[in-house]
């Protein structure tokens, strides 16, 4: 297996762990330049990508590569002008037929997917024709339809939030594509908040911040994915605030997504939080079993694949987290069928999907819980352990205690010991406090769900 084949497999795993927008932004034109003695060098196209992969996605990359090569010890990223050419060259590589997972990756990364529109950056594959509407997303869908009919005048901003892989990106890009179709005079752009930040950093370096602001103020519709990544970035929030106000005052449409409600985004400036809450806020939950079945059947139909009800039922029953994992599981089954020229039975299905269907409870730990909580609330993990009594630290620490109790079934003395050697009575108080608050606070319940997603999906 050559370097590029290894990277293709790893990319397939990484794509299931992060949003589509972020995957495209930060992993496009990357490649493995060398693998030697457990050390892997990954070529990236520029310094911004290098910084984001090192600081934000290194754990995900490391985990994905370890699933392919057990002996991985170290990963280094270097800026390489050859990265883009090597990525293009992989189109010429022959299909690999040794493992189902390799075929699945080639299915997902064969570069036949429609390219993003150069002017809008929208992907034409995201339409309402392929969007399944059910109870878990019907409010967001209905609000989106209203936005299309009356751009900038109702539900502005339109703020959609929910967990990873449940269709937020599909919805907002479908809205954008529908606006283009019905209002060709409207200028529109779609991007991730990380791309927004990277472009802003570039403009600051080049001394062209005013030009940057003017560029975004000209759009009739601004769509930004994963806006929660603006949290903690004071300069970025300040500039975005002015862009937001300029667009809003001219009745130009602003559409945002986040993994949580505005009030649950830590270190977000109050004036921005107020702007976000001033429009329409719609959440998207997890699809129920019946909806998961419909999604699978519609996806299979779009690929002209015939599967029996037993196969659909098995996938829908075992993949419950999100739509992205559903589609990933379906792709693996399709790869199996193409390789073996038969529909897998239940035993074969279980073997094919064993790396997706697993019990995450067995893979967590005190450290992972602390990392997940600290990452979600954008605080230093040491703050959970230290004696700080700041409000922004106390609540996350109590949530960490609660999760250690619930997920690991740890004793109160053990929890106190892991979090700075605190007395067991402190752990009891923290756990009980969060337990009571969950009963009356839907936002807290949602936050816990999102933290668990980070914990068990590897996005920490």
C-alpha positions, -999 to +999 in steps of 0.1 A: +000+000+000+016+033-011+015+066+008-015+080-011-036+049-005-029+051+032-040+088+032-071+080+012-082+055+039-074+079+067-093+107+050-124+085+048-123+081+086-116+118+092-145+129+070-169+110+093-156+129+123-160+166+112-183+187+092-182+186+054-173+223+052-143+219+076-132+187+058-131+205+025-115+236+039-086+220+058-079+187+041-081+197+004-048+194-013-031+175+015-011+144+010+014+120+028+049+128+016+067+101+035+062+072+060+094+060+077+100+043+111+065+053+124+070+089+115+046+104+089+051+137+071+020+153+057+023+179+030-001+209+032-007+238+008-001+268+031+007+280+066-029+284+077-037+247+070-005+237+088-015+256+119-051+243+120-041+207+115-014+209+141-035+227+167-070+215+161-072+182+141-039+165+149-056+140+173-082+131+147-055+126+120-034+106+144-063+083+153-073+078+116-037+069+106-033+046+135-063+026+123-044+021+090-008+018+103-005+006+139+031+017+143+025+054+139+045+073+164+047+109+152+031+132+126+046+163+112+031+188+088+051+208+062+042+233+036+048+216+003+041+230-032+039+194-044+009+186-022-018+197-048-001+178-076+002+146-056-035+148-047-043+152-084-021+122-092-041+099-069-069+101-095-047+079-117-041+052-091-059+019-097-088+008-075-077-012-045-096-044-039-079-058-007-102-044+019-138-032+019-128+000+038-105+010+010-132+007-016-155+027+007-129+055+008-126+055-029-163+057-032-163+088-010-132+104-023-131+096-060-135+133-069-167+127-089-187+146-064-200+179-078-176+208-074-185+237-053-197+267-073-167+291-078-188+322-071-208+311-041-188+281-028-221+262-025-222+225-034-249+218-060-256+183-045-272+199-015-308+204-025-342+200-009-349+171-033-324+150-012-333+165+021-355+143+043-380+163+064-392+147+097-401+158+133-364+162+142-358+190+116-392+202+105-390+235+123-357+244+108-369+233+074-401+254+076-381+284+087-357+279+058-385+280+033-397+313+048-362+327+044-362+318+007-395+335+001-387+367+019-349+371+019-336+393+047-370+404+060-381+375+081-360+352+103-329+374+100-305+361+112-315+325+107-295+304+133-296+266+130-280+245+157-275+208+165-250+180+169-225+167+144-237+152+112-274+157+115-279+178+083-272+215+092-249+220+063-272+202+039-301+225+050-283+258+048-266+250+015-300+238+001-314+272+011-285+289-007-290+268-039-327+275-039-321+312-035-298+312-065-324+293-086-353+317-077-334+350-072-306+351-098-300+388-090-289+380-054-252+376-046-245+349-021-215+332-004-211+302+018-181+294+040-170+279+073-162+301+102-127+286+102-123+298+066-136+332+076-110+333+104-082+322+081-091+349+055-092+375+082-058+366+095-045+368+060-060+402+055-045+414+088-011+402+077-015+420+044-029+452+059-061+448+040-087+445+067-110+472+053-110+455+019-119+423+037-149+440+054-161+455+021-158+421+004-183+406+028-206+436+030-214+433-007-233+400-004-271+398-003-269+364+015-241+354+039-240+318+050-214+307+077-211+272+090-199+263+125-200+299+139-191+286+174-155+287+163-155+325+166-157+320+203-126+333+221-113+352+191-119+388+201-106+406+170-125+382+147-157+387+167-153+425+165-149+425+127-177+400+122-199+422+145-195+452+121-200+431+090-231+416+106-246+450+115-239+464+080-257+435+063-286+435+088-292+472+085-296+467+047-320+438+051-294+413+037-299+377+048-275+361+074-276+323+079-255+307+106-250+272+120-235+261+153-233+229+173-251+246+202-275+275+209-261+310+211-264+312+249-244+280+252-214+293+232-186+301+257-165+333+254-189+347+228-193+385+231-226+395+246-234+419+217-229+391+192-250+367+213-277+392+214-276+396+176-278+359+171-308+355+194-326+384+177-336+363+147-349+328+143-332+300+162-341+265+152-325+233+165-321+200+146-322+169+168-313+133+160-335+114+135-356+086+150-355+050+137-383+055+110-365+086+097-332+068+096-348+041+074-362+068+050-328+085+048-310+052+040-336+042+013-335+076-003-297+076-004-296+041-019-322+051-045-301+081-055-271+057-060-293+032-079-285+005-053-311-022-045-309-035-009-333-056+011-353-044+041-332-065+065-301-046+055-317-012+059-332-022+092-298-035+105-281-002+096-308+020+110-310+000+142-273+001+149-263+036+136-282+061+158-259+091+162-262+110+130-269+110+093-232+112+083-225+079+101-256+064+084-243+073+050-208+061+059-222+027+069-243+025+037-212+033+017-193+004+033-222-020+026-222-008-011-185-014-012-190-050+001-216-056-026-194-044-054-165-065-041-184-097-035-212-093-060-238-102-033-259-086-006-243-093+029-262-114+054-265-103+090-232-119+100-214-103+071-230-069+078-218-070+114-182-078+102-183-051+075-196-024+099-177-035+131-155-004+131-185+019+130-208-001+153-191-003+187-197+004+224-181+038+230-184+034+268-155+010+267-132+036+252-135+065+275-114+076+305-110+103+331-086+121+308-108+120+277-138+133+297-117+162+311-104+170+275-140+169+261-154+192+287-124+216+285-126+217+247-163+223+246-162+252+270-129+266+255-110+265+287-076+250+297-078+215+310-056+225+340-083+249+351-106+219+358-079+206+382-068+239+398-086+256+427-102+284+406-136+294+418-145+314+387-180+308+375-169+299+340-146+272+355-168+258+383-197+247+361-175+228+336-157+212+365-190+200+380-201+187+345-168+168+343-176+152+377-211+143+366-198+127+334-172+107+353-199+094+376-223+086+348-200+074+321-174+056+341-194+047+372-166+061+393-167+065+430-169+100+445-134+098+461-120+087+428-136+116+410-123+141+436-089+126+433-088+130+395-099+166+396-072+181+418-074+159+449-107+173+460-127+159+489-154+133+479-181+156+493-172+182+467-177+155+440-210+145+455-222+182+455-211+188+419-227+156+405-260+162+424-261+199+413-258+190+376-283+162+380-309+185+393-302+213+368-307+189+339-343+183+349-351+220+345-326+232+319-330+219+283-299+238+272-277+220+298-291+187+287-282+196+251-247+207+262-241+173+278-252+156+246-228+176+225-199+169+250-207+132+247-205+134+210-171+150+212-161+123+237-171+093+217-165+106+181-129+115+188-135+152+182-118+165+214 
